[in-house]
Amino acid sequence: LFYDVVSPYSWLGFEVLCRYQRIWNIELRFRPAFLGGIMQATGNKPPAMLPKRAEYLLKDIKRMAKYYQVPVQISEDEFQRILGKSSLGAMRFITAIDMTEPRYLEPLSREFWIRFWSQHEDISQPENMLAVAGRAGLSSEVAQKILEMISSPAVKNRLKETTEEAIKYGAFGMPAVVAHFNGEPHLFFGSDRLELLGSVIGEKWLGPVPS
């Protein structure tokens, strides 16, 4: 799963795949990448830049949040807020965690989404990154060390390489799910194609909250 916490659809897909990794015969791998880099490389533009599409997305995200039971909170001014914020620092922070403390990758990513999409905080601020890390269970010492890592060449290069890998698979936005099945990669874009993912890999879709 290639994802960026600036993407609400990535959060939806993330939560559902987390649920299904306990049901389907899959090995789920989280691949934090930078949506801005993918958009720039492919010539894509934020869908909310088209007024009519922004109007639809507002309704669509609310419906999907309810359907998937994920606490995305969105209002009419959200898109302008998002366009004015960069997730690069947050994704470097998440990448640094992936490189050093991978067991925290899932809870940390989730806390970033909650902070940004439920609490509407500015996740580009260092103090908010540290607060997210604390909520995910990291000690203040480790969180501070991770914060210092985000400006390192190793972390920057890792995020860049992961983003470029997503593009090589054909990604043009997020979430981008790549299923490796029978020796072939299968790309699925968005959080509303997971039943098709199940069909391709021979698993049964049981709904957004499988019992």
N, C-alpha and C positions, 0 to 999 in steps of 0.2 A: 504494500500500500504506500504509494507516494503521496504525501500530504503536506499542507501548510496550514498553520493554525489561523491564518487570516481568512480561510475558506470555511464557511458554515457547512457547505455540502461535504467537505472533507470530514468534519466532525460527525455528521450523520453516518457516513460510510464507515468511519473508524469504530464507532460504537457498535454498529451491527456486526461488523467483522469480528470484533472482540467477543461478541456473544456467540457467533457461529464457530469460532475456533474450538469451542468445547463440544460442538455437535458434528461438524463436518470433518472429514479426514484431510485436514490441511495443516500446513506449517505457515503461520502468519508472520510475515516479516514487515516491521515498520520502517519506512524509508523517508525520513524528514528531508524535504527539498524546498526550494525557494520558488514560489509561484510567480513572483515578479520576473525572475530569470526565464522561466518557461514562456511567459506571455511575450517578453521582449524577443526571445529567440524565434518564436513561431509567428510573430506579427499579430497575435491575438490581443484583444482589448477587453477590459472588464465589462461584462454584460450590462451592468447597471448604468453604463454611460449612455445607453439608449433609453430615453425616458419611458417609453411604453414597456420595454422589457424590465426596467427597474420596477415599474408598477406591478408587473406580473410576479417578479421574483419575490417581492415583499409578501404576497399572498402564498406563493409556492413554498417558501421557506417556513412560514408559519404552519402550513398544512403538514409539511413533511416532519417538522419538529414534533408535532402532535402525534403523527402516525408512528414515528420511530421512538417516541418518548425520550427525546433529548431536549434539555432545557435551553434551546436557542431563543434568545429574546431579541426581536428586531422591530424597528420602527422606521418611519419614513426618512428620518435624518441619518439613519445608520450608514447608508451607502456613501454619503459625503464624508462621514467620519472615517470610513474604511479607506477611501481613496486618498485621504490625507495622512495615513499612517503606513509605516513600513514594518513588515514582519521579519526583516532580515536579521536583526539582533536576536529576536526570539528564536528563530530557526537555527541560528548559530549556537545559541544556548542549548537548544534541544539536541543539536548535532554533537556538541561537546559531551552531553550526557550519554548519548548513544556510544560515543567512543570510550568513555571512562566508567560509567555506571549504568550499563544498559538495562538493568533490572528496574530502573526508575523511569524508563522511556515512556511506557504506557501511562502511568499516573501523572507524570510531568506534562505530557502532551495534553491530557484531559484537563488538567488544571489551567493550562494556558488558554484553552478554548473557553472554559468557564469564566476565567478572568476577562477575556475579551468579548465573548458573545452573551454571557449572562449578567456580568457585573459592569460591562462597558468601560473597563479600565484600559489605560494606555500601556500595552505590553512592551513598548519600546523603551520604557524607563527602567533603569537598573534596579531601583528599589522594588518595582513590581515584579521583575524577574526573580529577585531574591525571595519575595513573598510567595510567588508561585512555587518555587523550589521547596520552601518550608512546608507548604500545604501538601506537596507530593511526598514529603517524608525525609527530605535531605537535611542534614545538619547545616547550621549557618556557616561552619568552616568549609564544608564541601561546596556549598552553594557559592560562596565567595570565590573559591578556587575556580569553579566552572565559569563564573562571570569574567574572571581574568583571562580565561582561555579563549573567549569568543573573538578576541582580536588577533589570535595567533594564526600564522599561515596554515598550520595543520588543520584547524577547524574550518577556516575559510575554504581551503582546497577540498576538504571532504564534502562540504555542502555543495560546492560547485560541481564536483564530480557526480554526486548523487542526482543533482538537477539535470546534468548533461545525460546521465543514464536514462532518466525518465523520458527525455526528449528523443533519445535513440529508439526507445520502445514505441514512440509515436505520440507521446503525451503533448497536449496543447493547452491543458488546463488541469484542474484538480477537483476531486481526487482522481488519481489514475491508479487503477488496480491492474497488475500484471499477473496473470495466472500461468504458471509453468506446468503444462500438462502434456503428457505423451511427447516430451522432448521439444515442445513448441511454446513460445510465449503468446498469451492472448490478452490483449489490452481491452479494458473496460473503463470508460470515462463516466464519472458521476456516481452518485450514491443510489441511483434508481435503476441500476442494471444488475443488481446482486442476484436476482432470481435467474438471470441469464448466465451469470457466472456459475451458479450452482448447476445449471443444465449442462454447461460445457464440461465441467469436471465430474459430472455424474452424481451430484448431491442434490437433495431435495430442499427446496425453499419452504420454510415453515412460517413465514411471516416476519415482521420486523422485530418482534419480541418472542422468539420461539419458546415454547413451554417444554 
